């Protein structure tokens, strides 16, 4: 059966590479690649939030995903209001991400695939973010900045691959933010980065000196985190800032954001110059940050371009992006045999052959 | 360097997990056997005989055995819950209940 002759194609996607468990159902309609439309039928997510001062560990995160999978799946099916025969494939995150959480979701996805007799499609998490960003914003040829707790990459599409132009050399920018939130014991609910963003709005009286670590097309965050932790300890001991006045957690959050976001803007701009693009698409959880969007927007405007970003439904890890990217691959004939439906913590974005684009 | 002596696996556990039918036992088998054991100190064999999932674990120490089997039970519990709540007939029953309820 030629799938593309079938006017309505539906995929269920399951995501659990970090602390968010997401299940989404997507509909593709239309018979040609150029004119097909995508509709979100449902997008349900449940986040595992750990106490302030802690991060989420693989074993606990996997336990959370196992506990909530059935509940979230039932909600997704109910909200989409479709029947099982209408579903064409089950998509799941193959990687990259945390081992135990990834595998817990894969086991459930395999079970559904076998019970419902539907093919499985393994999806690269990063490609999921990119394809969802493209679909929602309609950006045609952007440089993509993918920034989250686990990933920091500058990506541009060329000849059926999402090619990595620059990336973080050590830890992801979101990891730097999440770990600094632990240092300050900021709440992880709804997300540590979100709470840092709100606290940063109260800062700005002083810009504290943090190392600026751009290295060519790449950047590095572990040194900045170390210095930020040192400053936080200094502050707790009653230390003063560079102007001889005490400084606050809000000042620290402000300074951290200004520094790391300026670095991201620089490496993105470098890729844009390289590739000759004026559009930027920001995806990934850190992409929700309005200050980052503002700074990126200023740079893009100077180049006669613009920034595209999605809201928290799509920039934070979710199941619908896995369903969408998976269905795109499935429509080109891609399937993952069940014996090969493993997960992998390392899965480079450019390993995926993007057959659904020219 | 002298060749290392092969690992022995003195600690073992056998489980026979009953399922309502052979179809479900096979679904569990296929879902659970894909992922390799994380440690070389643990060996696992899975098979389905009629409606029973047969599980054979061997490990170098009791601690490794306990850790591996506990992890297997967590995954098995997930498979069972998905079967109970999301199998085709369960979804149908839920729909009928919603219409009449």
Interface residues (C-beta under 8 A of the other chain):
Chain A: X62 X63 X66 X69 X70 X73 X74 X77 X84 X103 X104 X106 X107 X108 X110 X111 X112 X114 X115 X116 X338 X339 X341 X342 X343
Chain B: X26 X27 X28 X30 X31 X32 X34 X35 X36 X74 X75 X77 X78 X79 X81 X82 X83 X85 X86 X87 X88 X91 X94
